[in-house]
Amino acid sequence: MVTAKVWVLKKHFEGFPQTSDFEMKQEALANLKDGELLLESVFLSVDPYMRPYSKRDMKEGDVMIGTQVARIVESKNPAFAVGAFVVANRGWRTHFISDGKDLNLLPASWPESLPKSLALGTVGMPGLTAYFGLFEVCKMKPGETVLVNAAAGAVGSVVGQLAKIGGCKVVGCAGSDSKVAYLKKIGFDEAFNYKTVTCLDETLRKASPDGYDCFFDNVGGEFASIAINHMKKYGRIAVCGAISQYNDTVPQKGPYIQFPMIFNELSMKGFIVTSWYNRREEGVKALLKWVLEGKLKYHEQVTERFENMPAAFIGMLKGENLGKAIIKV
């Protein structure tokens, strides 16, 4: 019998999450039945969406939501071989049992030289969010100007690079000078530290005097309310996240978007990447190809040991990570 370690939500977050809001427990797993397989988590993901979704979808005592790359260690299912790697959405746990219906095998073309953790980042959910958000929601065209905030994060860094692959000018912002340097290193045309600029309005105008065709918004709040006034006629806005508001105890006021929406005939659409999971294979194939060609670069912030998941989650929400935050079990 295998004993799994799991992190549960001990107490719903009030304001910024605290380590005391989590509790690690042990869970005894039953012996396998025919058709089942036992998996061991190798890498786990912490992502911004977990903050608002925990409030919406979880009750206290539930295992924290999340995704992992896992190795099959025992199988009574002929469709899954021992030693194979899969992506699963089974929460913060070291081991689990599955019937295989909720698993996605890593592509057969995945090279040994490439970290399998990328299936949680650049070639996983964040990368797919960038891919479908940019090509399907923003409907980006060559020669356009794209603005992305939280640009050094798991999603934003891919958005900027895909826009460059697509022949666009890209402007991005991040929360430290080192992150800004990273954005320039991976090909952003303009990048700035939003924490140190004296006037965001003027900075956005200077970065692209003619305005922006596409705005990929991961942040919301004040940044979005200012950026919307810099959109070009018929501009498109993909609303992916609102991390500036996730930990608020008092709701922010505004923004009031009607005038720029009307005068410039803008399109704004919120989206969740799972709406495109019927095309997941297409997105993964394209992202993996660009990574292998060196056109799509990645950076991972790796935290060692399952026991450190809450600290990694909190650090990610504080913006301490560059690129994708990963836990290596």
KEGU-88059 format. One record per residue (C-alpha): residue number from 1; y, z, x. Coordinates in steps of 0.001 Angstrom, whole numbers, plus 524288, in hexadecimal, padded with zeros to 5 digits. Layout:
<pts>
{NUM {Y Z X}}
...
</pts>
This chain:
<pts>
{1 {80000 80000 80000}}
{2 {80D88 7FC32 804FB}}
{3 {8196C 804E2 8036D}}
{4 {82671 7FDD4 80206}}
{5 {833C5 8034E 80522}}
{6 {83E23 80041 7FAEC}}
{7 {84CA5 802EA 7F983}}
{8 {850B9 806BC 7EBCA}}
{9 {85E19 807DE 7E589}}
{10 {85F03 8169B 7E44A}}
{11 {86C93 8165B 7DE56}}
{12 {87514 80B52 7D93E}}
{13 {8802A 80822 7E291}}
{14 {88D7E 80DC0 7DF90}}
{15 {89766 8066C 7E7AD}}
{16 {89223 80328 7F514}}
{17 {8835B 8055F 7F6A7}}
{18 {87EF5 81151 7FE62}}
{19 {87223 81392 8058A}}
{20 {86FDA 81EFC 7FC48}}
{21 {86F00 8152E 7F104}}
{22 {861CE 810BD 7F663}}
{23 {854B2 81765 7F7F9}}
{24 {848E6 812A9 7FF97}}
{25 {83BC1 814E5 7F921}}
{26 {82DA6 81162 7FB93}}
{27 {8257D 8097D 7F23C}}
{28 {816A3 80844 7F2A2}}
{29 {8120D 7FA59 7EFFE}}
{30 {80589 7F788 7E89C}}
{31 {7FA46 7EF9E 7EE1C}}
{32 {7FB82 7E0FC 7EC16}}
{33 {7F5FC 7DA58 7E019}}
{34 {7F181 7CC3D 7DFEB}}
{35 {7FD4C 7C340 7E0A3}}
{36 {805DF 7CD47 7E75D}}
{37 {80AFB 7CE9E 7F52E}}
{38 {810C3 7D975 7FD77}}
{39 {81D5B 7D6B7 804B3}}
{40 {824EC 7DDA8 80F4B}}
{41 {833AE 7DC04 81035}}
{42 {83818 7D6F2 81D79}}
{43 {84689 7D4BB 81AA8}}
{44 {84EAD 7D9D0 80F55}}
{45 {85BF9 7D5A1 80A7D}}
{46 {86814 7DD2C 80683}}
{47 {8720F 7D551 7FED0}}
{48 {87EE6 7D7C3 7F7A9}}
{49 {87908 7D457 7EA5E}}
{50 {870BC 7E0B0 7EAE8}}
{51 {87CC9 7E90D 7E873}}
{52 {880B0 7E3BB 7DAF0}}
{53 {872D7 7E011 7D6EE}}
{54 {86DE1 7EDDB 7D952}}
{55 {8776A 7F2B8 7CF0C}}
{56 {873FB 7E7F2 7C574}}
{57 {86549 7E704 7C711}}
{58 {86018 7F3C5 7CCA6}}
{59 {85E15 801A3 7C838}}
{60 {85DC9 80D69 7D128}}
{61 {8507F 80EC3 7D797}}
{62 {84DDA 80014 7D842}}
{63 {84A43 7F9B2 7E527}}
{64 {8566D 7F309 7EAAD}}
{65 {85700 7E494 7E7AF}}
{66 {855E5 7DAD0 7F2B7}}
{67 {84E7A 7D037 7F9B9}}
{68 {84577 7CFF6 80576}}
{69 {83DD1 7C72C 80E76}}
{70 {83008 7CC95 80E01}}
{71 {82319 7C9E4 814C2}}
{72 {8166E 7C906 80D28}}
{73 {80D30 7D349 812CE}}
{74 {80230 7D284 808DA}}
{75 {7FF38 7C836 7FE9F}}
{76 {7F62C 7C697 7F312}}
{77 {7FDDD 7BAAA 7EEBD}}
{78 {7F8EC 7AD89 7F414}}
{79 {806AF 7A7B4 7F37C}}
{80 {80BCC 7B13B 7FDC3}}
{81 {8060B 7B2D8 80B54}}
{82 {806A9 7BF47 81358}}
{83 {81168 7BE1A 81D91}}
{84 {81A20 7B51E 81586}}
{85 {82867 7B8CF 81354}}
{86 {82F5C 7B8D1 80644}}
{87 {83C7A 7BC12 80045}}
{88 {83B68 7C623 7F572}}
{89 {844E1 7CD3A 7ECA1}}
{90 {83E39 7DA80 7EC41}}
{91 {848EB 7E3EA 7F028}}
{92 {84A3D 7ED82 7FB4C}}
{93 {83BE5 7F011 7FE71}}
{94 {83323 7EEBB 80A5B}}
{95 {826DE 7EA2D 80333}}
{96 {823AC 7E4C4 7F5CF}}
{97 {8191E 7DE08 7EDD8}}
{98 {81B49 7D0E6 7E740}}
{99 {813AF 7C702 7DF47}}
{100 {81AFA 7BC53 7E6A3}}
{101 {82329 7B765 7DB2A}}
{102 {82FA7 7BD94 7E053}}
{103 {82E30 7B8D8 7EE5F}}
{104 {833F5 7AD49 7F5BA}}
{105 {82C9C 7A92C 801DF}}
{106 {834ED 7A5C0 80DA4}}
{107 {8351C 796ED 80F3B}}
{108 {829F1 79140 81722}}
{109 {83442 78AA7 81FA0}}
{110 {839EB 797D0 823E2}}
{111 {83956 797C4 832D1}}
{112 {83468 7A388 83A77}}
{113 {840FA 7A382 84256}}
{114 {8494A 7A665 83655}}
{115 {84AB9 7B494 831AB}}
{116 {843B5 7B679 824C6}}
{117 {84ECE 7BF76 820B5}}
{118 {856FE 7B330 81E6C}}
{119 {84F6C 7B1CC 811B9}}
{120 {857D4 7BD30 80D02}}
{121 {86486 7B76E 81213}}
{122 {8689A 7A9DD 81653}}
{123 {85C18 7A39D 81111}}
{124 {85AC4 7AD52 805E2}}
{125 {8626B 7B264 7FA56}}
{126 {86FC1 7B2F9 8013E}}
{127 {86E1C 7A544 806B2}}
{128 {869D9 7A013 7F978}}
{129 {875A3 7A6C3 7F34C}}
{130 {87E71 79F69 7FCBA}}
{131 {87712 792A7 7FACD}}
{132 {87732 7922F 7EBFA}}
{133 {88461 798D7 7EAA3}}
{134 {88AD5 78ED9 7F363}}
{135 {883D6 78279 7EF2A}}
{136 {88168 78555 7E0C8}}
{137 {88C3C 78EB8 7DC9A}}
{138 {89775 78A8B 7E567}}
{139 {8926D 77C8E 7E5FC}}
{140 {89850 77B4A 7F38E}}
{141 {89BE5 76DAC 7F851}}
{142 {89E10 7689E 80635}}
{143 {8AC1D 769D0 80AC4}}
{144 {8AF56 77584 80229}}
{145 {8B434 782DE 80671}}
{146 {8AB78 78E92 803C5}}
{147 {8AF99 79CE2 803CF}}
{148 {8A57B 7A7B8 80506}}
{149 {8A788 7B665 80614}}
{150 {89E08 7C043 80BE7}}
{151 {89B72 7B47F 8147F}}
{152 {893ED 7BB9F 81F28}}
{153 {88A09 7C10F 8158A}}
{154 {87C9C 7BBF7 8120B}}
{155 {8818E 7B2AA 80784}}
{156 {88F2A 7AF6F 80C76}}
{157 {88ADA 7AB63 81A0F}}
{158 {8816E 7A186 81425}}
{159 {88B9F 79C90 80A7E}}
{160 {89505 7994A 81571}}
{161 {88ADE 79244 81D8F}}
{162 {88595 78A73 8120E}}
{163 {89379 78652 80EDA}}
{164 {89518 78186 81CDE}}
{165 {8881A 77A4A 81C05}}
{166 {88D82 77424 80F99}}
{167 {899BE 76F41 81678}}
{168 {8A3B2 77931 8119A}}
{169 {8AE79 7814F 817A6}}
{170 {8AAB6 78FB7 816CD}}
{171 {8B352 79BD1 8166C}}
{172 {8AD06 7A92F 816D0}}
{173 {8B0E4 7B770 817B0}}
{174 {8A9D2 7C363 81CAD}}
{175 {8ACB7 7D1B4 81F3D}}
{176 {8AD30 7D295 82E19}}
{177 {8B1DE 7CAA6 839B7}}
{178 {8A3F5 7C998 83EEB}}
{179 {89F81 7C3C7 83201}}
{180 {8AAD5 7BA2B 83246}}
{181 {8A6AD 7B60B 83FF9}}
{182 {898DF 7B3E7 83AD3}}
{183 {89DF0 7AB4C 82FC9}}
{184 {8A51B 7A2B6 83973}}
{185 {898F3 7A228 841F6}}
{186 {890BB 79CCE 836BE}}
{187 {89ABD 7925D 8333D}}
{188 {8A4A8 797AB 8298D}}
{189 {8B16E 79023 82AD5}}
{190 {8B9DB 79BE9 82791}}
{191 {8B622 7AA4B 8271D}}
{192 {8BDDC 7B6D6 825E1}}
{193 {8BC40 7C58C 824ED}}
{194 {8C099 7C91D 81738}}
{195 {8C25F 7D755 81B43}}
{196 {8CCD2 7D451 82564}}
{197 {8D4B1 7C915 81FA1}}
{198 {8E226 7CD46 81B21}}
{199 {8E23A 7C46A 80F2B}}
{200 {8D5CF 7BE92 80964}}
{201 {8DD7E 7B4EC 8012B}}
{202 {8E467 7AF58 80D12}}
{203 {8D7EA 7AF4D 81530}}
{204 {8D0BD 7A744 80AF9}}
{205 {8DC31 79DD3 80A0A}}
{206 {8DCE0 79C38 818C6}}
{207 {8CE37 79A05 81A17}}
{208 {8CEB3 78EDE 81049}}
{209 {8DC81 78ADA 80C15}}
{210 {8D70F 78130 8022F}}
{211 {8CE98 78B84 7FB9C}}
{212 {8BFEE 78C69 7F926}}
{213 {8B696 783D7 7F195}}
{214 {8AB98 78DCD 7F155}}
{215 {8ABCE 79C93 7F1E3}}
{216 {89EF6 7A3C9 7F3D0}}
{217 {8A222 7B1B3 7EFB1}}
{218 {89993 7BCEF 7F458}}
{219 {8A415 7C764 7F367}}
{220 {8AC37 7C6CA 7E6FD}}
{221 {8B774 7D06D 7E562}}
{222 {8C494 7CE4E 7EBEE}}
{223 {8BFCA 7C370 7F4DF}}
{224 {8BB3F 7BB27 7E979}}
{225 {8C7A1 7BD8D 7E1A0}}
{226 {8CFD0 7B859 7ECF3}}
{227 {8C6AB 7AD4D 7F0EA}}
{228 {8C648 7A768 7E347}}
{229 {8D4AC 7A3FF 7E4AB}}
{230 {8D164 79B73 7F06C}}
{231 {8C790 792C8 7E978}}
{232 {8CA21 78442 7E8AA}}
{233 {8CA8E 77CCE 7DBF3}}
{234 {8BCDB 77C6B 7D5EF}}
{235 {8B7FC 7866A 7DFE1}}
{236 {8AAC3 78CF9 7DDF6}}
{237 {8A7BE 79B5F 7DFDE}}
{238 {899FB 7A0D2 7E13F}}
{239 {899B5 7AF58 7DE1A}}
{240 {88E41 7B4B7 7E5C7}}
{241 {891B9 7C315 7E7BC}}
{242 {89C1B 7CD81 7E66B}}
{243 {89932 7D6B3 7F196}}
{244 {8A72E 7DBE3 7F1C6}}
{245 {8A466 7E22C 7E491}}
{246 {89648 7E6C8 7E56C}}
{247 {8998B 7F4A4 7E991}}
{248 {8A5C9 7F6C6 7E160}}
{249 {8A5D8 802A5 7D894}}
{250 {8B246 7FDD4 7D1DF}}
{251 {8B26B 7EF67 7CDD7}}
{252 {8BC67 7E6E0 7D4CD}}
{253 {8C6F7 7E078 7CCA1}}
{254 {8C7E9 7D1BC 7CBAB}}
{255 {8C77E 7C774 7D0B0}}
{256 {8CE9F 7BFAD 7C665}}
{257 {8C9B4 7B1F7 7C880}}
{258 {8CE1B 7AA54 7BCA9}}
{259 {8DA1F 7A37A 7C261}}
{260 {8D3AA 79DDD 7CE9C}}
{261 {8C764 79A93 7C6C8}}
{262 {8CF5A 792FF 7BCC8}}
{263 {8D995 78C99 7C562}}
{264 {8CFBE 787C4 7CF76}}
{265 {8C4A7 78585 7C5C7}}
{266 {8BB60 78D9B 7CE06}}
{267 {8ACF0 78FCB 7CBB4}}
{268 {8A768 79D62 7CE40}}
{269 {8991A 7A0A0 7CC97}}
{270 {89157 7ACD5 7CF5C}}
{271 {8835D 7AA8F 7D380}}
{272 {876BA 7B13A 7D74C}}
{273 {86DE6 7AA10 7E0BE}}
{274 {86182 7AC8D 7D8D4}}
{275 {86660 7A259 7CF2E}}
{276 {8628C 7983D 7D974}}
{277 {8557E 79DF9 7DD70}}
{278 {84E87 7926D 7D737}}
{279 {8547D 78B07 7E2CC}}
{280 {851B1 795A2 7ECC8}}
{281 {8489E 78CF3 7F4D4}}
{282 {85336 78293 7F606}}
{283 {85D32 78C68 7FAEC}}
{284 {85401 792FD 80483}}
{285 {84FD8 785D6 80A0E}}
{286 {85DF5 78191 80C42}}
{287 {86249 78E7F 8123F}}
{288 {8566F 78F29 81B3C}}
{289 {858E3 78135 81FBF}}
{290 {8671C 78424 82342}}
{291 {8633F 7908B 82A81}}
{292 {8591C 7893C 83284}}
{293 {862FA 77E76 83586}}
{294 {86CA0 788AB 83A75}}
{295 {876AD 78527 83011}}
{296 {87547 79223 828F5}}
{297 {87668 79E12 831B2}}
{298 {872E4 7ABEB 82E00}}
{299 {87517 7B9E6 83215}}
{300 {86D35 7C5B4 82DC3}}
{301 {87112 7D406 82E21}}
{302 {863B4 7DA58 82FD3}}
{303 {86157 7E8BF 82D0C}}
{304 {85489 7EE50 831F9}}
{305 {84B93 7F6C3 82985}}
{306 {849B6 7F7D5 81AE9}}
{307 {84F35 8059F 81B08}}
{308 {85CB3 80009 81E36}}
{309 {85DE4 7F74E 81236}}
{310 {8682A 7FF88 80AFD}}
{311 {870C0 80015 8171F}}
{312 {86F74 7F156 818E5}}
{313 {872E5 7EF1A 80A8F}}
{314 {87EF7 7F7AF 80B67}}
{315 {8831C 7F165 81839}}
{316 {881C9 7E3E7 81234}}
{317 {88A9A 7E7C9 806CA}}
{318 {89494 7ECAB 810AB}}
{319 {89465 7DF78 81775}}
{320 {88DEF 7E455 823EB}}
{321 {88496 7D8D0 82487}}
{322 {886E7 7CB5D 82A3E}}
{323 {87ED3 7C164 822F8}}
{324 {872AB 7C643 81BEF}}
{325 {86F08 7D4AB 81B9B}}
{326 {86068 7D61B 81DE0}}
{327 {8573C 7E1C0 81F36}}
{328 {84BB1 7DFEC 82846}}
{329 {840B4 7E8DF 82413}}
</pts>
